[in-house]
Amino acid sequence: MKVYLDDERATPEGWVRVWWPEEAIALLEAGQVTELSLDHDLGDDAHGTGYDVLLWLEEAVATRGFVPPRVQVHSANSSARQKMALAVARIERFVQERQGS
């Protein structure tokens, strides 16, 4: 399944919409996510951001051998998008190291 985390944008056709980080993480834990698209700012930073999903994913890949889905960032927040892109790159590095590449 393709999971789209956002609080404002229209959900692209073929994607499952989630509003909060814990919803995205629950679907990731269920093991059926093939693609993940993340916004950063979700309207309530105290409730979490898209970056929180990446932190969970990074930890899961690094310490539990979790196989991540394809991840993209669609945030309009340029500084957050850059921070999130770095997290995606770290996740990809963990996967490559595990595969011996």
N, C-alpha and C positions, 0 to 999 in steps of 0.2 A: 504494500500500500504506500502511496505517496502522502506525506504529512506536511501540512502547511500551517505554520504557527504565525498568526497575525491577529491584530485587534481591529484593523480598519479596512484593509484592502479586500477586494472581492476574491473569493477562493477560485483558483484556476480549475477548469473542468478536469475531472479525473483525480482531484486531490481531496483528502480528508482534512477539514478545518479543525484546528484546536486553538484555544484562546490563551492557555496558560502553560508554563514550562512543565508542570507536573503531568499534564495531559500528554504532552509529547513524550516525556520520559516513560510514562506507563505504556504507551504504544511501542516505544523502543524496547522496553523490557519484555514485552510480549513476543518480540522477535519477528514481526511481520512487516517492518518498515523497510522499503527498498530505496526511497528517496525522502529527503528532509529539506524543507526550505524554511529559513528562519528570519523573522524580523527581530530587531533588538528591543525597541521600545513598545511595550504592550499596555501602556496606560496606567500601570501601577507598579513602579519599580520595587516597592516593598513586597509585592507578590512574585516578582521575578522578571527576568528578561530572557531573550533568546540566547544570550551568552551563558546563562545558567544551564541551559540544555547542553551547550558545547562543553562546559566544565564537567558535567555528569558523563557525557560521552567520552571525553578525553580520559577520565579516570577509569571508566569501564574498559576501554580499549587497552590502556596501559597496565592495569592490574588484574583484569579478569579475562583478557583475550577476547573481549566482545568484538564482534565483526560489525563495523559501522556501515550504515547505508551511504549512498551518495548524498553529500551535503552541499547545499548552496545557501547563500545569505542574500536576502532581498531588502535589507534595512536601508532606509534613506538617511540614517544617522551616519555620516561619513566616518567619524572617529570610531564609533562602535563597530561599523562594518569592517574597518581595518583590523581592530582588535579581534573580531570574530574570524576574519580570514586567517589571521595568525594561528588561532586555535584550530581551525580546520587543517592547516598545514602541519601542526604538531600531531594531530590525529593521524593524518596520512603518513607521517614519518614513523609513528609507532607501528602502523600496519606494515609498512615496507621493511622495517627492522625485524618484525616478527616473521616475515616471509623470506628473510635473508637476502633482500634485494639491495 
